[in-house]
Amino acid sequence: MGDTRPVTREAARRPAEAHRRGAVVAALMLAMALAALDSTIVATAVPQIVGDLGGFSVFSWLFSGYLLAVTVTLPVYGKLSDTFGRKPVLVVGAALFLLGSLLCALAWNMAALIAFRVVQGLGGGALQGTVQTLAADLYPLRERPRIQARLSTVWAVSAVAGPAVGGVLAAYADWRWIFLVNLPVGAVALWLIVRHLHEPQRESAAKDVPRPPIDWAGALTVFACGGTLLTALVQGGVAWPWLSAPSLTLFGAGLALAGLVVVVERRAAEPVVPGWVWRRRTIAAVNLALGALGLLMVAPTVFLPTYAQAVLGLGPVAAGFVLSVWTLSWPVSAALSQHVYRRVGFRDTALLGIGAAALILLAFPFLPYPGAAWQPTLLMLLLGAALGLFQLPLIVGVQSTVGWSERGTATASVLFCRQTGQTVGAAVFGAVANGVLAARLGGAGDLDSVTRALDAGPGEAGAAGTAHEAIRHAVASAVHAVYLGAACAAALAFVVLLCVAPRRFPVLREPGD
């Protein structure tokens, strides 16, 4: 009888703990939905926004400004979450994102809207990195794929639902509502986080060990360096030629700032970007591999819709479906990947996934011309399955090799490399596509102008039917070249994992594993 009371207390504690963790997971999914929906929901309302505010020549900064802010703040938020805890960083990030959303809804011109999108991005960086880190904090290694699969499902649903929701709001309400709808969703997420997220007291806090000073100089130089280099990549070949004075100035300033980052971080007591992120083989290999993932993802996300409309002759909705099918297979494959990496390890599972992805990307240029819609759709379904098998084991693996005090920095590092890879990929593959078009069409036009000519039709484009068909062939060749480049990026990731990553990740065992 003497042992029944403690057992009863423990039994009573378990449902309460499960309820608390379930509420936190719901908050994380809502917070991730805010970040995941952002780009897709805004993209559909661009015509209405430009029609109301003007600024057609700079509207691309609605996306570039947000992306830059998210990318360059990821390392800073990762370090802050390791220093002060995940909860305060997540609360501040969510509040910044909601403030940016409200300001976007009140924007009076395009310049103001772009500035407020940057504010949104400052919050979005905290949401993306901290949510992924908390997912690892909440669950032991054996249960971690469950929460990661749920977060992957959020991205999948957002990719499908975002354009539909944005289109409906822009058509039947007002484009400002695409920002206002963030407020109730974010408010619920914030309430759940504040009420239910209780982080355990860490050893240093329990012993009253003073926290090291925040590396504000490092944070500022990382922000300036990343912003300068990413701006050069985003705008190069678009706003100005690659070899023009603005491009060379930005790249030169970015390289100088990169050198300054190294100097500042070497002197800092607790640097924002610590050297161990690149000295440890596992993390360095995953950083490079996920950078290559960001690079190859540009091929389907940016160029496949153009291929589907210009070459296959599909409408925007059907073209969007061809792309969106990979969001169906990706989370399913990610959820099932645990059964593979438990048997063969994180590295070999990722090798299997990226090897299959390389072959699938390589198959795309061999599709018949013009072909049927089911052919690229099938390839995208297979590609999503392959990349789900590749990405999740690497993220879970890296998070499992570090303790709590380093997990935020490690997670932010791999996410930063993936985001940077996407930015580099957009610049590189855009140049490749336009170069192929110029070669096939005698130096006339880029991908955007060529696809507009196709939309206009043979007569309005000022060319006969044969010329119109030649343009379609040129677009197909340009997209095929991009997919070949994406296959090379997948092969690069394969080689990096094979040669740099250890076969068995040095996993730290935790209670519950």
C-alpha positions in Angstrom: 0.0 0.0 0.0 2.9 2.3 0.7 3.9 2.5 -3.0 0.4 3.3 -4.4 0.5 7.0 -3.9 3.7 7.7 -6.0 2.4 5.5 -8.7 -0.9 7.3 -8.7 0.8 10.7 -8.9 2.9 9.5 -11.8 -0.2 8.1 -13.6 -2.0 11.4 -13.1 1.0 13.3 -14.4 1.3 11.4 -17.7 -2.1 12.6 -19.3 -1.3 16.2 -18.2 2.1 15.9 -19.8 0.7 14.4 -23.0 -1.9 17.2 -23.1 0.8 19.9 -22.6 3.0 18.5 -25.3 0.1 18.1 -27.7 -0.8 21.7 -27.2 2.8 22.8 -27.9 2.9 20.6 -31.0 -0.3 22.3 -32.2 1.3 25.7 -31.6 4.4 24.7 -33.6 2.3 23.5 -36.5 0.4 26.7 -36.5 3.6 28.8 -36.3 5.1 26.7 -39.2 1.9 27.2 -41.2 2.4 31.0 -41.0 5.9 30.7 -42.5 4.9 28.0 -45.0 1.8 29.8 -46.4 3.6 33.1 -46.8 5.1 32.9 -50.2 2.4 30.8 -51.9 -0.5 32.9 -50.6 1.2 36.2 -51.5 2.2 35.2 -55.0 -1.4 34.7 -56.2 -2.4 38.3 -55.2 0.5 40.1 -56.9 -1.7 41.4 -59.8 -4.2 42.9 -57.3 -1.4 44.4 -55.2 0.4 46.0 -58.2 -2.9 47.3 -59.5 -3.7 48.9 -56.2 -0.2 50.2 -55.1 1.7 50.3 -58.4 5.4 49.6 -58.3 5.5 46.8 -60.9 9.2 47.3 -61.5 10.1 46.4 -57.9 7.3 44.0 -56.9 9.8 41.0 -56.9 11.2 42.5 -53.7 8.0 41.4 -52.0 9.5 37.9 -52.1 13.2 38.8 -52.2 13.1 41.1 -49.2 11.2 38.5 -47.1 13.6 35.7 -48.2 16.7 37.8 -47.4 15.4 38.6 -43.9 14.6 35.0 -43.1 17.9 33.7 -44.4 20.3 36.1 -42.7 18.6 35.9 -39.3 18.5 32.1 -39.0 22.1 31.9 -37.5 21.4 34.7 -35.1 18.1 33.2 -33.8 19.8 29.8 -33.5 22.4 31.2 -31.2 20.0 33.2 -29.2 17.8 30.2 -28.7 20.8 28.2 -27.3 21.6 31.1 -25.0 18.2 32.3 -23.7 15.9 29.3 -24.5 13.5 28.5 -27.3 10.4 30.1 -25.8 11.5 33.7 -25.7 12.9 33.6 -29.2 9.8 31.9 -30.6 7.5 34.4 -28.9 9.5 37.4 -30.1 9.6 35.9 -33.7 5.9 35.2 -33.8 5.2 38.7 -32.5 7.5 40.3 -35.1 5.8 38.2 -37.9 2.3 39.3 -36.7 3.4 42.9 -36.5 4.8 42.7 -40.0 1.6 41.2 -41.2 -0.5 43.9 -39.7 1.7 46.6 -41.2 1.6 44.9 -44.6 -2.2 45.1 -44.5 -1.9 48.8 -43.8 0.7 49.5 -46.5 0.0 52.7 -48.5 2.5 52.1 -51.4 4.8 49.4 -52.7 7.9 50.7 -50.9 6.1 50.5 -47.5 4.8 47.0 -48.3 8.3 45.8 -49.2 9.7 47.3 -45.9 7.0 45.6 -43.9 7.6 42.3 -45.7 11.2 42.6 -44.4 9.7 43.0 -40.8 7.7 39.8 -41.5 10.9 38.1 -42.6 12.7 39.1 -39.4 10.0 37.1 -37.5 9.9 34.3 -40.1 13.5 33.5 -39.5 12.8 32.8 -35.8 9.7 30.7 -36.7 11.5 28.4 -39.1 14.6 27.7 -37.0 13.1 27.6 -33.6 10.2 25.4 -34.5 12.5 22.8 -36.0 14.7 23.0 -32.9 11.8 22.6 -30.5 10.6 19.6 -32.4 13.9 17.9 -31.4 13.7 19.1 -27.9 10.2 17.7 -27.3 10.8 14.2 -28.6 13.5 11.7 -28.1 15.3 10.3 -31.1 13.0 7.3 -31.6 9.9 9.5 -31.7 11.4 12.5 -33.6 10.3 11.4 -37.1 6.7 11.7 -35.9 6.8 15.4 -35.2 9.1 16.1 -38.2 6.6 14.3 -40.5 3.8 16.5 -39.1 5.8 19.6 -39.9 6.5 18.3 -43.4 2.7 17.8 -43.8 2.2 21.4 -42.9 4.5 22.5 -45.7 2.7 20.1 -48.1 -0.8 21.3 -47.2 0.4 24.9 -47.4 1.9 24.4 -50.9 -1.5 23.2 -52.1 -3.8 25.4 -50.1 -1.8 28.7 -50.2 -2.5 29.6 -53.9 -6.2 28.7 -53.5 -6.7 30.7 -50.4 -4.7 33.6 -51.8 -6.7 33.6 -55.0 -10.0 33.5 -53.3 -9.1 36.3 -50.9 -7.7 38.5 -53.7 -10.7 37.8 -56.0 -13.6 38.1 -53.5 -12.3 40.2 -50.6 -9.2 42.3 -50.8 -5.5 41.5 -51.1 -4.9 43.0 -47.6 -6.8 40.0 -46.1 -3.9 37.7 -47.1 -1.9 39.4 -44.4 -4.8 39.9 -41.9 -5.6 36.2 -41.8 -2.2 35.6 -40.2 -3.4 37.5 -37.1 -5.9 35.0 -35.6 -3.8 32.0 -36.5 -0.7 33.6 -35.0 -2.6 34.7 -31.9 -3.7 31.2 -31.2 -0.1 29.9 -31.7 1.3 32.6 -29.3 -1.3 31.8 -26.7 -0.6 28.1 -26.8 3.2 28.7 -26.6 3.0 31.1 -23.7 0.5 28.9 -21.8 1.9 25.4 -22.4 5.6 25.6 -23.4 7.6 25.2 -20.2 11.3 24.6 -20.8 13.3 22.7 -18.2 15.8 24.7 -16.2 19.2 24.2 -17.6 22.3 23.3 -15.5 24.0 26.6 -16.0 20.9 28.5 -14.9 20.4 26.2 -11.9 24.0 27.0 -10.7 23.6 30.7 -11.4 26.3 30.7 -14.0 26.3 34.0 -15.7 25.3 34.0 -19.4 28.1 35.0 -21.8 27.6 38.4 -23.5 25.6 38.4 -26.7 27.8 38.7 -29.8 26.0 41.7 -31.2 29.0 42.6 -33.4 28.9 39.1 -34.9 25.2 39.2 -35.4 25.5 42.6 -37.2 28.3 41.5 -39.5 26.6 38.2 -40.3 23.4 40.1 -41.2 25.3 42.6 -43.3 27.4 40.0 -45.1 24.5 37.7 -45.8 22.2 40.5 -46.9 24.8 42.0 -49.3 25.8 38.7 -51.0 22.2 37.5 -51.2 21.1 40.8 -52.7 23.8 40.5 -55.3 22.6 37.0 -56.2 18.9 37.9 -56.2 19.3 41.0 -58.4 22.2 40.0 -60.6 21.0 39.3 -64.1 17.6 40.8 -63.3 17.9 44.4 -62.1 21.4 44.7 -63.7 23.9 42.6 -65.7 26.1 40.2 -63.8 29.3 42.1 -64.8 27.9 45.6 -64.1 29.2 48.0 -61.5 26.3 47.3 -59.0 27.0 43.5 -59.2 30.7 43.8 -58.8 30.3 46.3 -56.0 27.9 44.1 -54.0 30.0 41.0 -54.5 33.2 42.9 -53.5 31.5 44.3 -50.4 30.1 40.9 -49.5 33.5 39.3 -49.7 35.0 42.0 -47.6 32.2 41.6 -45.0 32.8 37.8 -45.0 36.4 38.4 -44.0 35.2 40.7 -41.3 32.8 38.1 -40.0 35.7 35.6 -39.7 37.8 38.2 -37.7 34.9 39.2 -35.4 33.7 35.6 -34.7 37.2 34.4 -33.9 37.4 37.1 -31.2 33.9 36.6 -29.7 33.5 34.6 -26.5 30.3 33.0 -27.8 30.2 33.6 -31.6 26.9 33.6 -33.5 28.5 31.3 -36.1 30.9 29.2 -34.0 33.7 27.4 -35.8 32.6 23.9 -34.6 29.7 24.1 -37.1 32.2 23.6 -39.9 34.9 21.6 -37.9 32.6 18.7 -37.1 32.5 16.4 -40.1 28.8 15.4 -39.6 27.5 19.0 -39.5 29.8 20.2 -42.2 28.7 17.4 -44.6 25.0 18.0 -43.9 25.4 21.7 -44.4 26.9 21.2 -47.8 24.4 18.4 -48.7 21.4 20.5 -47.8 22.9 23.5 -49.6 22.9 21.3 -52.7 19.3 20.3 -51.9 18.3 24.0 -51.9 20.1 24.4 -55.3 18.3 21.5 -57.0 14.9 22.4 -55.6 14.9 25.5 -57.8 14.5 23.3 -60.9 11.0 22.1 -60.2 9.7 24.9 -58.1 10.7 27.8 -60.4 10.9 26.2 -63.9 8.4 23.3 -63.9 5.3 25.5 -64.0 6.7 27.4 -67.0 7.5 24.1 -68.7 4.0 22.8 -68.0 2.3 25.9 -69.5 4.7 26.8 -72.3 5.5 23.3 -73.5 2.7 21.0 -72.4 0.0 23.7 -73.0 -1.6 23.4 -69.5 -3.4 26.1 -67.7 -2.1 27.7 -64.5 -4.2 25.4 -62.2 -3.1 22.2 -64.0 0.5 23.4 -64.1 0.3 24.0 -60.4 -1.0 20.4 -59.8 2.0 19.0 -61.8 4.3 20.7 -59.3 2.2 20.1 -56.1 2.2 16.3 -56.3 5.7 16.1 -54.8 4.3 17.7 -51.7 2.1 14.6 -51.3 4.9 12.0 -51.5 7.5 14.0 -49.6 6.0 13.9 -46.1 4.9 10.2 -46.5 8.4 9.3 -47.4 9.8 11.4 -44.6 7.6 9.7 -42.1 8.6 6.2 -43.3 12.3 7.1 -43.5 12.8 6.1 -39.8 12.3 2.5 -40.7 15.2 2.8 -43.1 17.7 4.8 -41.1 17.2 2.6 -38.0 18.5 -0.3 -40.1 21.2 1.3 -42.2 21.9 4.6 -40.5 21.3 8.3 -41.3 24.0 8.7 -43.9 23.2 5.6 -46.0 19.5 6.5 -46.0 20.2 10.0 -47.2 22.5 8.5 -49.9 19.7 6.2 -51.1 17.3 9.2 -51.3 19.7 11.6 -53.1 20.9 8.9 -55.4 17.4 8.2 -56.5 16.7 12.0 -56.8 19.7 12.4 -59.1 18.4 9.6 -61.5 14.9 11.1 -61.5 16.2 14.6 -62.3 18.4 13.1 -65.0 15.4 11.4 -66.6 13.5 14.7 -67.1 15.4 15.8 -70.2 14.7 12.5 -71.8 10.9 13.0 -71.7 9.4 13.0 -75.2 8.5 16.4 -76.8 5.9 17.7 -76.1 4.8 14.7 -74.1 1.8 14.2 -71.8 1.2 15.8 -68.4 1.3 12.5 -66.5 5.0 12.0 -67.4 6.5 15.0 -65.4 3.7 14.5 -62.8 5.0 10.9 -62.2 8.6 12.2 -62.0 7.6 14.8 -59.4 5.8 12.2 -57.3 8.9 10.0 -57.3 11.2 13.1 -56.7 9.2 14.0 -53.6 9.5 10.5 -52.2 13.3 10.5 -52.9 13.9 13.9 -51.2 11.8 12.9 -48.2 14.1 10.0 -47.7 17.1 12.4 -48.1 16.3 15.5 -46.0 14.6 14.3 -42.8 17.3 11.7 -41.8 20.0 14.4 -42.2 18.1 17.0 -40.0 17.2 14.4 -37.4 20.7 13.0 -37.5 22.4 16.4 -37.0 20.1 17.3 -34.1 20.9 14.0 -32.5 24.6 14.6 -32.5 24.5 17.8 -30.3 23.2 18.6 -26.9 20.5 21.1 -26.0 22.9 24.0 -25.7 24.1 23.5 -29.3 21.0 22.3 -31.0 19.6 25.7 -32.0 22.8 26.7 -33.7 23.2 23.4 -35.5 19.6 23.4 -36.8 19.9 27.0 -37.9 23.1 26.2 -39.7 21.6 23.5 -41.9 18.5 25.6 -42.6 20.6 28.6 -43.5 22.6 26.5 -46.0 19.5 25.2 -47.6 18.0 28.7 -47.9 21.3 30.0 -49.3 21.4 27.1 -51.8 17.9 28.1 -53.1 19.1 31.7 -53.6 22.2 30.6 -55.4 20.2 28.1 -57.5 17.7 30.7 -58.6 20.6 32.9 -59.8 22.6 30.2 -61.5 19.8 28.3 -63.1 18.2 31.5 -64.3 21.4 32.3 -66.1 21.6 28.8 -67.5 18.0 28.9 -68.8 18.4 32.4 -70.4 21.7 31.3 -71.9 20.1 28.3 -73.6 17.2 30.4 -74.9 19.6 33.0 -76.3 21.6 30.2 -78.1 18.4 28.6 -79.5 16.7 31.8 -80.5 19.6 33.8 -81.8 20.2 35.9 -78.7 16.6 37.2 -78.4 14.8 37.4 -75.1 14.9 35.7 -71.8 12.5 33.1 -70.2 10.0 35.6 -69.0 9.7 37.5 -72.3 9.6 34.3 -74.3 6.8 32.8 -72.2 4.8 36.0 -72.5 5.2 35.8 -76.3 3.8 32.2 -76.2 0.9 33.4 -74.1 0.1 36.0 -76.7 -0.1 33.4 -79.5 1.6 33.1 -82.8 -0.2 36.0 -84.5 0.2 38.5 -81.7 3.8 37.5 -81.1 4.5 38.5 -84.7 5.8 35.1 -85.9 4.4 32.2 -87.9 3.4 28.9 -86.4 6.8 27.4 -87.1 8.5 30.2 -85.1 6.0 29.7 -82.3 6.9 26.0 -82.2 10.6 26.9 -82.2 10.0 29.0 -79.1 8.3 26.0 -77.4 11.3 23.8 -78.3 13.7 26.5 -76.9 11.8 26.6 -73.6 11.9 22.8 -73.4 15.6 22.8 -74.0 16.2 25.6 -71.4 14.2 23.7 -68.7 16.0 20.4 -69.7 19.4 22.2 -69.1 18.2 23.3 -65.7 17.2 19.8 -64.7 20.6 18.5 -65.8 22.1 21.1 -63.5 19.8 20.0 -60.7 21.0 16.4 -61.3 24.6 17.6 -61.0 23.7 19.2 -57.7 22.2 16.0 -56.4 25.3 14.1 -57.5 27.4 16.7 -55.6 25.3 16.1 -52.4 25.9 12.3 -52.9 29.6 12.7 -53.2 29.8 15.0 -50.2 27.9 12.6 -48.0 29.9 9.7 -49.2 33.3 11.3 -48.7 32.9 13.7 -45.8 30.1 12.4 -43.6 30.9 9.5 -41.2 29.0 6.3 -42.0 27.6 6.3 -38.4 26.6 9.7 -37.0 27.9 10.2 -33.4 24.5 10.2 -31.8 24.2 11.4 -28.2 21.8 9.2 -26.3 19.1 10.9 -24.3 16.4 9.7 -21.8 13.7 8.0 -23.8 15.9 6.9 -26.7 
